[in-house]
Amino acid sequence: FLQFLACVWHLTQQFPCAFEFNGDFLLDLHRRSVSGIYGTFCVNGPRDRADFQMHLKTVAVWDSFLDPGAVVQKQYLNPLYK
């Protein structure tokens, strides 16, 4: 997953106007993926998430990123995005 995020970061450097998010978003996503707090990254897929009832024990990482009322969401916006 870290390699994928690194590839996406390189793409954002090559095409700075093509992505709505900035590098801070990728860094925070990496930090959250290794933190163990979010159930999104604790198991191998949707079936395991259902089997281990991860929705009852943890929250999804996307809930914190995609909360429309969150002020922090604005910090991830790329001002060059077209």
C-alpha positions as a Markdown table, in Angstrom:
| # | Residue | x | y | z |
|---|---|---|---|---|
| 1 | Phe | 0.0 | 0.0 | 0.0 |
| 2 | Leu | 2.9 | 2.3 | 0.8 |
| 3 | Gln | 4.3 | 1.7 | -2.7 |
| 4 | Phe | 0.9 | 2.6 | -4.2 |
| 5 | Leu | 0.8 | 5.8 | -2.2 |
| 6 | Ala | 4.3 | 6.7 | -3.4 |
| 7 | Cys | 3.3 | 6.1 | -7.0 |
| 8 | Val | 0.3 | 8.3 | -6.6 |
| 9 | Trp | 2.5 | 11.0 | -5.0 |
| 10 | His | 4.9 | 10.9 | -8.0 |
| 11 | Leu | 1.9 | 11.3 | -10.3 |
| 12 | Thr | 0.8 | 14.3 | -8.3 |
| 13 | Gln | 4.2 | 15.8 | -8.8 |
| 14 | Gln | 4.2 | 15.2 | -12.6 |
| 15 | Phe | 0.6 | 16.4 | -13.0 |
| 16 | Pro | -0.1 | 18.9 | -10.3 |
| 17 | Cys | -3.4 | 20.1 | -11.7 |
| 18 | Ala | -4.9 | 16.6 | -12.2 |
| 19 | Phe | -5.6 | 15.7 | -8.5 |
| 20 | Glu | -8.1 | 17.2 | -6.2 |
| 21 | Phe | -6.0 | 16.2 | -3.1 |
| 22 | Asn | -2.6 | 17.2 | -2.1 |
| 23 | Gly | 0.4 | 15.4 | -0.5 |
| 24 | Asp | -0.8 | 15.9 | 3.0 |
| 25 | Phe | -3.8 | 13.7 | 2.2 |
| 26 | Leu | -1.4 | 10.9 | 1.1 |
| 27 | Leu | 0.7 | 11.3 | 4.2 |
| 28 | Asp | -2.2 | 11.2 | 6.5 |
| 29 | Leu | -3.6 | 8.2 | 4.7 |
| 30 | His | -0.3 | 6.4 | 5.2 |
| 31 | Arg | -0.2 | 7.3 | 8.9 |
| 32 | Arg | -3.7 | 6.1 | 9.4 |
| 33 | Ser | -3.1 | 2.9 | 7.5 |
| 34 | Val | -0.3 | 1.8 | 9.8 |
| 35 | Ser | -1.9 | 3.1 | 13.1 |
| 36 | Gly | -4.2 | 0.1 | 13.6 |
| 37 | Ile | -7.0 | 2.3 | 14.7 |
| 38 | Tyr | -9.1 | 2.0 | 11.5 |
| 39 | Gly | -10.7 | -1.3 | 10.5 |
| 40 | Thr | -10.2 | -0.5 | 6.8 |
| 41 | Phe | -6.6 | -1.7 | 7.0 |
| 42 | Cys | -6.8 | -4.3 | 9.7 |
| 43 | Val | -7.9 | -7.3 | 7.6 |
| 44 | Asn | -7.5 | -8.5 | 4.0 |
| 45 | Gly | -10.9 | -7.6 | 2.5 |
| 46 | Pro | -14.6 | -7.2 | 2.7 |
| 47 | Arg | -15.2 | -10.8 | 3.7 |
| 48 | Asp | -12.8 | -10.7 | 6.6 |
| 49 | Arg | -14.2 | -7.3 | 7.7 |
| 50 | Ala | -17.6 | -9.0 | 7.9 |
| 51 | Asp | -16.4 | -12.2 | 9.5 |
| 52 | Phe | -14.5 | -10.2 | 12.2 |
| 53 | Gln | -17.3 | -7.6 | 12.5 |
| 54 | Met | -14.9 | -4.8 | 12.1 |
| 55 | His | -17.7 | -2.3 | 11.7 |
| 56 | Leu | -18.6 | -2.9 | 15.3 |
| 57 | Lys | -15.0 | -2.6 | 16.7 |
| 58 | Thr | -13.5 | 0.1 | 14.6 |
| 59 | Val | -14.3 | 3.0 | 12.3 |
| 60 | Ala | -13.5 | 3.2 | 8.6 |
| 61 | Val | -10.7 | 5.6 | 7.6 |
| 62 | Trp | -12.9 | 7.1 | 4.9 |
| 63 | Asp | -15.4 | 8.3 | 7.5 |
| 64 | Ser | -12.9 | 10.7 | 8.9 |
| 65 | Phe | -11.7 | 11.9 | 5.5 |
| 66 | Leu | -15.0 | 12.3 | 3.8 |
| 67 | Asp | -17.0 | 13.9 | 6.6 |
| 68 | Pro | -18.6 | 16.9 | 4.8 |
| 69 | Gly | -18.7 | 19.0 | 8.0 |
| 70 | Ala | -15.1 | 18.5 | 8.9 |
| 71 | Val | -12.9 | 21.5 | 8.6 |
| 72 | Val | -9.8 | 19.3 | 8.2 |
| 73 | Gln | -11.2 | 18.2 | 4.8 |
| 74 | Lys | -10.2 | 21.6 | 3.3 |
| 75 | Gln | -6.5 | 21.1 | 4.3 |
| 76 | Tyr | -6.3 | 18.2 | 1.8 |
| 77 | Leu | -7.5 | 20.2 | -1.2 |
| 78 | Asn | -5.1 | 21.0 | -4.0 |
| 79 | Pro | -5.4 | 24.7 | -5.0 |
| 80 | Leu | -4.0 | 23.9 | -8.5 |
| 81 | Tyr | -6.7 | 21.3 | -9.3 |
| 82 | Lys | -8.6 | 22.0 | -12.5 |
